[in-house]
Amino acid sequence: MPDSMGKRQRRDAKAKKAVDREERRQARAKRREDRAAGLIEPGTPIEPSEDLSYLDVIPEVESEDTDTARPSEQPPAR
């Protein structure tokens, strides 16, 4: 029976996660320094919205007006 039993894979996965964690930590620290120096605006960066001009119909948001019920939603006639 091998002595590893998946230990090597777990060790490698943990090491990869540790490297990723360290990279994210360094990126956060750099952003904090840049914000303190005034190079970037404070707060979460907001990306521009996706261009929807290629769509034929732009989806409309349904309002929750009770006055404009659809025929299928109206109660049956008596």
C-alpha positions as CSV (number, residue, x, y, z in Angstrom):
1,M,0.0,0.0,0.0
2,P,1.5,3.4,-0.9
3,D,2.2,5.7,1.9
4,S,0.8,8.8,0.1
5,M,-2.9,7.9,-0.3
6,G,-3.5,11.3,-2.0
7,K,-1.3,13.2,0.3
8,R,0.9,14.5,-2.5
9,Q,-2.2,15.8,-4.4
10,R,-3.6,17.5,-1.3
11,R,-0.2,19.0,-0.5
12,D,0.1,20.3,-4.1
13,A,-3.4,21.7,-4.0
14,K,-2.8,23.4,-0.7
15,A,0.4,24.9,-2.0
16,K,-1.3,26.2,-5.2
17,K,-4.1,27.8,-3.0
18,A,-1.5,29.4,-0.8
19,V,0.3,30.9,-3.8
20,D,-3.1,32.2,-5.1
21,R,-4.0,33.7,-1.7
22,E,-0.6,35.4,-1.5
23,E,-1.1,36.9,-5.0
24,R,-4.5,38.2,-4.0
25,R,-3.1,39.7,-0.8
26,Q,-0.3,41.5,-2.7
27,A,-2.8,42.8,-5.2
28,R,-5.1,44.2,-2.5
29,A,-2.1,45.8,-0.7
30,K,-1.0,47.5,-4.0
31,R,-4.6,48.8,-4.6
32,R,-4.6,50.2,-1.1
33,E,-1.3,52.0,-1.7
34,D,-2.5,53.3,-5.0
35,R,-5.7,54.6,-3.4
36,A,-3.8,56.3,-0.6
37,A,-1.5,57.9,-3.2
38,G,-4.6,59.1,-5.2
39,L,-3.7,57.1,-8.3
40,I,-7.1,55.3,-8.4
41,E,-10.5,56.3,-7.0
42,P,-11.6,54.9,-3.7
43,G,-14.2,52.2,-3.7
44,T,-15.0,49.2,-5.8
45,P,-14.1,49.7,-9.5
46,I,-17.2,49.6,-11.6
47,E,-16.9,48.2,-15.1
48,P,-18.9,49.8,-18.0
49,S,-22.1,48.0,-18.7
50,E,-22.3,45.5,-21.5
51,D,-23.3,46.9,-25.0
52,L,-26.8,45.6,-25.8
53,S,-27.1,47.3,-29.1
54,Y,-26.7,44.0,-30.9
55,L,-29.9,42.7,-29.5
56,D,-33.1,43.1,-31.5
57,V,-35.3,43.7,-28.5
58,I,-34.0,45.2,-25.3
59,P,-35.7,43.3,-22.4
60,E,-38.1,45.4,-20.4
61,V,-38.5,45.3,-16.7
62,E,-41.9,44.2,-15.5
63,S,-43.6,46.6,-13.1
64,E,-45.6,45.2,-10.3
65,D,-48.7,47.4,-11.0
66,T,-51.8,45.6,-9.9
67,D,-54.0,47.7,-12.3
68,T,-52.4,46.1,-15.4
69,A,-53.0,42.4,-14.9
70,R,-52.6,40.1,-17.8
71,P,-55.7,38.3,-19.1
72,S,-54.3,34.9,-17.9
73,E,-53.8,36.4,-14.4
74,Q,-57.3,37.7,-14.1
75,P,-59.8,35.7,-12.1
76,P,-62.3,33.7,-14.0
77,A,-65.6,35.4,-14.9
78,R,-68.7,34.3,-13.0
